[in-house]
Amino acid sequence: MFANLVDFDQQYGHRNDPAGFARALEAFDERLAEILAHLRSDELCLITADHGNDPTTPSTDHSREYVPLLVGGPRVRGGAGSRHAAHVRRRQGHDRRAVRPQRRFRTGATFLREIRV
């Protein structure tokens, strides 16, 4: 399943509304346990963004160089740390499908082994 939670970006980030962003994040966080409860033992929930957009900066443009990548699931442990997001997403997707990555996606490193228990 793929979901784009665009409201965080359009309604709060680009409009410099940190209070609205906080309320939306808290509302999502309250329901996240329900999503995780539906995962099978071999499934992961990955939450990320396509860019950063800090609602507390004066600019209404994309303003952060890092984006979050939160991973949860029945067999996930913490501790993967910071990564270069574009490379992680490319490699992680190939690891999950168990296919050989195309030549242009052979950069980066997977962290799947580091987070699985």
ABEGO torsion letter per residue (X at the ends): XBBBBAAAAAAAAAAGBAAAAAAAAAAAAAAAAAAAAABBAABBBBBBBABBBBAABABABBABABBBBBBBEAABBBGAEBBBAAAAAAAAAAAAAGBBBBAAAABEBBAAAAABX
